Amino acid sequence: SVTVQPGVNLAQVDGAAANATYAIAFCRFGAGTAGCVAAGTLTTNNEGDGQTQLGFSPAGPVAGVFVFSRNINGASSAELVTGFRP
């Protein structure tokens, strides 16, 4: 599972790949990859759990998702995407 707490700027994963480093980006809805900005990195422990403070501070209200990617065999792979609740 992935949790990002707005206002606290804390990202947390549970049960992801063990001992992996993820690049985290925030991607605005409707803007494609051009609308993505780097938000931080997160490294998991041997159980696939980890948390980090994000360096993401939007100037105003934004709508989008956080995408967690890591390198697999030399290629970047988006593995985790935050969801949203109405």
HELIX and SHEET records of a PDB file:
HELIX    1   1 GLY A   32  GLY A   35  5                                   4    
SHEET    1   A 3 VAL A   2  GLN A   5  0                                        
SHEET    2   A 3 LEU A  10  VAL A  13 -1                                        
SHEET    3   A 3 GLY A  50  GLN A  53 -1                                        
SHEET    1   B 4 CYS A  36  THR A  43  0                                        
SHEET    2   B 4 THR A  21  ARG A  28 -1                                        
SHEET    3   B 4 GLY A  64  ILE A  72 -1                                        
SHEET    4   B 4 ALA A  75  VAL A  81 -1                                        
END                                                                             
